[in-house]
């Protein structure tokens, strides 16, 4: 077992990710280790399950690439160990031979990816970026916005970076996230950042296509090919030729139709109804779903081979409650977008912003936009007030939010306001401006902490620079 970092490879950049590579094939591990080391990784290699377990116990590992077939033992033993001992470390399974039973078992053990050898190094590089949420290789500064996706939180910045990188490849992409998180915006941004940007971007709502409609709508049909076909129809594939096809709600496609779609992904060919000669198509597939596709695979509702074809690169969009620091920026964007048609307010009152930051937003960004539109209609002044947001329940106390932990208050100041301010500043300084970490240390809900940051007009940037 050995570790290789960027210093050994002549690159003095800061180590950005610690990767454990478990494979007994030196002909594979050596070039992969050298490649990742040049991109700023510290790579530890192991040839056995025991060596892998020892490496995990000895160091903080950001991601594991694990071969299923090690000499005399199964790599799944290490995955079982990690499920119990290291559940937070993402694992990608690596194999030269695909097995349905092994794949399903790996997914049930919470493997996040399944890679087939031989694997291009640049593709492995992108997969590791997706697993770790880190930018490897010193690629330039992150984009501030892409395709209408707005935010300044670490999670949304990671999404924007991934869109920027994967857009420049030819890989198919799987975009996941709850309803209302902006999956279609992400798909459009991937297309716009690709070499296909001048080509068509076509969206198909898979939930609206059953087995009966799927073939004709997706592949097209010739006039007279069946009763009711009074004119020829080109289909979504032909329309998207040379561009990108977004398969929205891919998890809703019936299994029989999944087989037909798989053939297109494997061969690049399809047959319109009534056309015996196969047609060729050059399309990049972007699939989107709010379902847990791995669970659907394990349950037999989604084909594993189709999942592999679509999940070349995976981008997950965080819920709005997981990036609450973006609420003010998003709310301001929607206010400017709709104020000419829905009302003339030019901003939000302190109380309105507090109310929005205290809400959990189950409908995510889409719900926030709707709330701003309705608030504009209710508002009769220059600022949207808390009363203009009647649909947002005050969840501060009902959600069981704890008060600031008194043990954290190391300085006893007679004035409660000054004491609270002192706690906020100390926690934010210690957490280097990371609101999630500061909230946990103080024993409060993150939304509560955001309200207090606004209340005391605290500039987070000054603590992020410490």
C-alpha positions in Angstrom: 0.0 0.0 0.0 1.3 3.5 -0.9 0.2 7.1 -1.1 1.1 9.4 -4.0 0.4 13.1 -3.8 0.9 16.2 -5.9 4.3 16.9 -4.4 5.7 13.6 -5.8 4.4 14.5 -9.2 6.0 17.9 -9.3 2.8 19.8 -8.7 3.1 22.0 -5.6 -0.6 22.9 -5.5 -2.7 22.3 -2.4 -4.1 18.7 -2.0 -7.8 19.0 -2.8 -8.9 15.4 -2.4 -7.8 12.2 -0.7 -8.7 9.2 -2.8 -8.4 5.5 -1.9 -7.9 3.2 -4.9 -8.5 -0.5 -4.1 -7.4 -2.7 -7.0 -4.9 -5.5 -7.3 -3.9 -4.6 -10.9 -0.8 -2.5 -10.8 -1.1 -1.9 -14.5 -4.3 0.0 -13.7 -3.5 1.6 -10.3 -0.1 3.1 -11.3 -1.2 5.3 -14.3 -4.5 6.2 -12.5 -2.5 7.3 -9.3 -0.1 9.3 -11.4 -2.9 11.0 -13.3 -4.9 12.0 -10.2 -1.7 13.1 -8.4 -1.0 15.5 -11.1 -4.5 17.0 -10.6 -3.9 17.7 -6.9 -5.1 14.4 -5.3 -3.4 12.4 -2.6 -3.9 8.8 -3.8 -3.6 5.8 -1.5 -3.6 2.4 -3.2 -4.5 -0.9 -1.7 -4.6 -4.4 -3.2 -6.7 -6.3 -0.6 -9.7 -5.7 1.5 -7.6 -5.6 4.7 -5.2 -3.0 3.2 -8.3 -0.9 2.2 -9.7 -1.1 5.7 -6.4 -0.1 7.2 -6.1 2.9 4.9 -9.6 4.0 5.8 -8.7 3.8 9.5 -5.5 5.6 9.1 -6.6 8.7 7.1 -9.5 10.9 6.2 -10.6 9.6 2.8 -12.8 11.7 0.5 -13.8 9.0 -1.9 -13.0 5.3 -2.7 -12.7 3.6 -6.0 -13.1 -0.1 -5.3 -12.6 -3.1 -7.7 -15.1 -5.8 -7.1 -12.8 -8.7 -8.1 -9.7 -8.6 -5.9 -7.2 -11.5 -5.7 -9.1 -14.4 -3.9 -11.8 -12.1 -2.4 -14.7 -9.8 -3.2 -14.4 -6.1 -2.9 -17.9 -6.1 -1.6 -16.5 -7.2 1.8 -14.8 -3.7 2.0 -18.1 -2.1 1.0 -19.9 -4.0 3.8 -17.3 -2.8 6.2 -17.7 0.8 5.0 -21.5 0.7 5.3 -21.0 0.1 9.0 -17.8 1.9 9.8 -17.5 4.7 7.2 -21.1 5.3 5.9 -20.3 8.9 4.9 -17.5 8.1 2.5 -18.7 7.7 -1.1 -17.7 4.6 -3.0 -17.6 3.9 -6.7 -17.5 0.2 -7.7 -15.1 -0.7 -10.5 -15.2 -3.9 -12.5 -14.3 -5.4 -15.8 -17.4 -7.6 -16.0 -20.9 -6.4 -15.3 -23.1 -8.7 -13.1 -26.7 -7.8 -12.3 -26.7 -9.5 -8.9 -23.4 -7.8 -7.9 -24.6 -4.5 -9.2 -27.8 -4.6 -7.2 -26.0 -5.7 -4.1 -23.5 -2.9 -4.5 -26.3 -0.3 -4.8 -28.1 -1.7 -1.7 -24.8 -1.3 0.1 -25.0 2.4 -0.9 -22.3 2.5 -3.6 -22.8 5.8 -5.4 -21.5 4.8 -8.8 -20.6 1.7 -10.9 -17.7 2.0 -13.3 -16.8 -0.3 -16.1 -13.2 -1.0 -17.2 -11.6 0.2 -19.3 -12.4 3.7 -18.1 -11.0 6.9 -19.7 -9.0 8.9 -17.2 -10.8 12.1 -17.9 -14.1 10.3 -17.2 -12.8 8.9 -13.9 -11.7 12.5 -13.0 -15.2 13.8 -13.6 -16.8 11.0 -11.6 -14.5 11.7 -8.6 -15.4 15.4 -8.8 -19.0 14.4 -8.6 -18.5 12.1 -5.7 -16.4 14.5 -3.6 -18.1 17.7 -4.6 -14.5 19.1 -5.0 -12.9 20.7 -8.0 -9.8 18.7 -9.0 -7.1 19.9 -11.2 -7.1 23.6 -10.5 -9.7 24.5 -13.1 -10.5 28.2 -13.2 -12.9 30.1 -10.9 -16.4 28.8 -10.5 -19.2 30.3 -12.5 -21.5 32.6 -10.4 -24.6 31.6 -12.4 -25.5 29.3 -15.3 -28.7 29.0 -17.2 -30.8 30.8 -14.6 -29.5 28.8 -11.6 -28.8 31.4 -9.0 -27.0 31.2 -5.7 -23.8 31.8 -3.8 -23.9 28.9 -1.4 -21.2 26.2 -1.4 -23.6 23.5 -2.6 -24.9 25.5 -5.5 -21.4 26.6 -6.5 -20.5 22.9 -6.7 -23.4 22.3 -9.0 -22.4 25.2 -11.2 -18.8 23.9 -11.4 -20.1 20.4 -12.4 -22.3 21.9 -15.1 -19.3 23.9 -16.4 -17.1 20.8 -16.6 -19.5 18.1 -17.8 -21.0 20.5 -20.4 -17.7 20.4 -22.3 -17.8 16.6 -22.5 -20.0 14.4 -24.7 -21.2 12.3 -21.8 -24.9 11.6 -21.0 -25.9 13.1 -17.7 -28.4 12.2 -14.9 -29.8 15.2 -13.0 -31.6 14.4 -9.8 -33.3 16.5 -7.1 -36.6 17.2 -5.5 -39.4 18.8 -7.5 -38.9 22.5 -7.9 -35.1 22.5 -7.5 -34.4 23.5 -11.1 -33.5 20.3 -12.9 -34.6 21.6 -16.3 -32.6 24.7 -15.8 -29.5 22.6 -15.0 -30.1 20.5 -18.2 -30.4 23.6 -20.3 -27.2 25.0 -18.8 -25.4 21.7 -19.6 -26.5 22.1 -23.2 -25.6 25.8 -23.4 -22.1 25.0 -22.1 -21.5 22.2 -24.6 -20.3 22.0 -28.2 -24.0 21.4 -29.1 -25.1 24.8 -27.8 -26.1 25.9 -31.4 -28.1 22.7 -31.8 -31.7 22.1 -30.6 -32.5 21.5 -27.0 -35.7 19.4 -26.8 -37.6 18.4 -23.6 -39.9 15.4 -23.4 -42.1 14.8 -20.3 -41.7 11.1 -19.9 -44.5 11.0 -17.3 -47.0 11.9 -20.1 -45.9 9.0 -22.3 -47.2 5.5 -21.6 -46.2 2.4 -23.5 -48.8 3.2 -26.2 -47.6 6.7 -27.0 -43.9 6.2 -26.3 -42.7 4.7 -29.6 -44.6 7.1 -31.8 -43.8 10.3 -29.9 -40.2 9.4 -29.3 -39.2 7.7 -32.6 -41.9 9.2 -34.9 -44.0 7.4 -37.5 -44.8 7.5 -41.3 -48.1 8.6 -42.7 -50.5 5.7 -43.0 -48.4 3.4 -40.8 -51.4 2.8 -38.5 -55.0 4.0 -38.2 -55.0 7.6 -37.3 -51.6 8.4 -38.7 -52.9 11.0 -41.2 -49.5 12.7 -41.5 -45.9 11.7 -40.8 -44.4 12.7 -37.4 -40.7 13.1 -36.9 -40.6 12.4 -33.2 -38.5 13.8 -30.4 -35.3 12.0 -31.4 -35.2 13.4 -34.9 -36.1 16.9 -33.6 -33.2 16.8 -31.2 -30.7 15.5 -33.8 -27.4 17.4 -33.4 -28.4 18.7 -30.0 -29.5 17.6 -26.6 -32.7 15.7 -25.5 -33.9 16.1 -21.9 -35.8 13.1 -20.7 -37.7 14.7 -17.9 -39.0 12.4 -15.2 -37.1 9.5 -16.6 -38.2 7.3 -13.7 -41.8 7.3 -15.1 -40.9 5.4 -18.3 -42.5 1.9 -18.3 -40.1 -1.0 -18.4 -41.1 -2.1 -22.0 -40.3 1.4 -23.3 -37.0 1.4 -21.4 -35.8 -1.4 -23.6 -36.5 0.7 -26.8 -34.7 3.7 -25.3 -31.7 1.5 -24.3 -31.3 0.4 -27.9 -30.9 4.0 -29.1 -28.3 4.7 -26.4 -26.3 1.6 -27.3 -26.5 1.9 -31.1 -27.5 5.4 -32.0 -30.2 4.0 -34.2 -34.0 3.7 -34.1 -37.0 2.7 -36.2 -39.9 5.0 -36.7 -43.2 3.2 -36.9 -43.8 2.1 -40.5 -40.1 2.6 -41.4 -38.2 -0.7 -41.8 -34.8 1.0 -42.3 -33.0 2.1 -39.1 -32.5 5.8 -38.7 -29.3 7.2 -37.2 -29.3 10.0 -34.7 -26.7 12.1 -32.9 -28.1 13.2 -29.6 -26.8 13.9 -26.1 -29.2 12.5 -23.5 -29.8 14.3 -20.3 -32.2 12.5 -17.9 -33.9 14.1 -14.9 -35.9 12.7 -12.1 -37.0 13.4 -8.5 -37.0 9.6 -7.8 -34.2 7.6 -6.2 -33.3 5.7 -9.3 -31.0 3.3 -7.4 -34.0 2.2 -5.3 -36.0 1.8 -8.5 -33.3 -0.4 -10.0 -33.2 -2.5 -6.8 -37.0 -2.9 -6.9 -36.9 -4.0 -10.6 -38.7 -0.9 -11.8 -35.8 0.6 -13.8 -33.3 -1.3 -15.9 -29.8 -1.4 -14.6 -28.2 -1.3 -18.0 -30.3 1.8 -18.9 -29.2 3.4 -15.6 -25.5 2.8 -16.5 -26.0 4.4 -20.0 -27.7 7.5 -18.6 -25.6 7.9 -15.4 -22.3 8.6 -17.0 -22.2 11.8 -15.0 -24.5 12.6 -12.1 -25.5 16.1 -10.9 -27.7 16.4 -7.8 -29.5 19.6 -7.1 -29.8 20.5 -3.4 -33.2 21.3 -1.9 -33.7 25.0 -1.0 -33.7 24.2 2.7 -30.2 22.9 2.3 -29.0 26.2 0.8 -31.0 28.8 2.8 -28.3 31.4 2.4 -29.4 31.7 -1.2 -33.0 32.7 -0.3 -32.4 36.5 -0.2 -30.6 36.4 -3.6 -33.3 34.2 -5.2 -36.1 36.3 -3.7 -34.6 39.5 -5.0 -34.2 37.9 -8.5 -37.8 36.9 -8.6 -39.0 40.3 -7.3 -37.1 42.0 -10.2 -38.4 39.4 -12.7 -42.1 39.9 -11.8 -42.6 43.3 -10.3 -43.5 45.0 -13.6 -46.4 42.5 -14.2 -47.4 41.5 -10.6 -46.8 44.7 -8.5 -44.5 47.6 -8.0 -42.7 46.7 -4.7 -38.9 47.3 -4.8 -37.7 45.2 -1.9 -38.5 43.2 1.2 -39.0 44.3 4.8 -36.8 42.9 7.5 -39.8 40.9 8.8 -40.6 39.5 5.4 -37.1 38.3 4.9 -37.1 36.8 8.4 -40.3 34.9 7.6 -38.8 33.5 4.3 -35.7 32.4 6.1 -37.7 30.7 8.8 -39.7 28.6 6.3 -38.6 25.2 5.1 -39.8 25.5 1.4 -41.0 22.0 0.7 -41.7 23.1 -2.9 -38.2 24.5 -3.2 -37.2 27.3 -5.6 -40.4 27.0 -7.6 -42.5 27.6 -4.5 -40.3 30.6 -3.5 -41.0 32.2 -6.9 -44.7 31.6 -6.6 -44.6 33.1 -3.1 -42.9 36.3 -4.3 -45.4 36.7 -7.2 -48.3 36.4 -4.8 -46.6 38.8 -2.3 -46.2 41.3 -5.1 -49.9 41.1 -5.8 -50.8 41.6 -2.1 -48.3 44.4 -1.5 -49.6 48.0 -1.6 -46.3 49.8 -0.6 -42.8 49.9 -1.8 -41.7 47.0 0.3 -43.1 43.5 0.7 -44.0 43.0 4.3 -44.4 39.8 6.4 -48.2 40.1 6.1 -47.9 39.9 2.3 -46.6 36.3 2.8 -49.7 34.7 4.5 -49.0 31.2 3.2 -45.7 30.9 5.0 -46.2 29.4 8.4 -43.9 30.6 11.1 -41.9 27.4 11.7 -39.4 28.9 14.1 -41.0 27.5 17.3 -43.3 24.8 15.9 -40.4 22.9 14.4 -38.8 22.6 17.9 -36.0 25.0 17.3 -33.7 25.1 20.3 -32.6 28.3 21.9 -28.9 29.1 21.8 -27.0 26.8 24.1 -26.1 28.7 27.2 -22.9 26.7 27.6 -21.7 28.3 24.4 -21.9 31.8 25.9 -18.5 32.1 27.4 -18.8 35.8 28.0 -21.5 37.0 30.4 -22.7 40.3 29.3 -25.7 41.9 31.1 -27.4 43.1 28.0 -29.0 40.1 26.2 -28.6 41.7 22.7 -24.8 42.2 23.3 -24.5 38.6 24.6 -26.2 37.2 21.6 -24.2 39.3 19.2 -21.0 38.1 21.0 -22.1 34.5 20.6 -22.8 34.9 16.9 -19.5 36.6 16.1 -17.5 33.9 18.0 -19.3 31.0 16.4 -19.0 32.5 12.9 -15.3 33.3 13.4 -14.7 29.8 14.7 -16.6 28.2 11.7 -14.9 30.6 9.2 -18.2 31.9 8.1 -19.8 28.4 7.5 -23.3 29.0 8.7 -24.2 25.3 9.0 -21.2 24.6 11.3 -21.8 27.7 13.4 -25.5 26.8 13.8 -24.6 23.2 15.0 -22.1 24.5 17.5 -24.6 26.9 19.0 -27.4 24.4 19.1 -29.8 26.3 16.9 -31.7 25.8 13.6 -29.8 27.2 10.6 -32.8 29.3 9.6 -32.8 30.8 13.1 -29.1 31.7 12.7 -29.7 33.4 9.4 -32.5 35.5 10.8 -30.1 36.7 13.6 -27.4 37.4 11.0 -29.8 39.7 9.2 -31.0 41.2 12.5 -27.5 42.3 13.5 -26.5 43.1 9.9 -23.5 40.7 10.1 -21.3 40.5 6.9 -20.4 36.8 6.5 -17.6 37.6 4.1 -15.4 39.0 6.8 -15.4 35.7 8.6 -14.9 33.6 5.5 -11.6 35.4 4.9 -10.2 34.4 8.4 
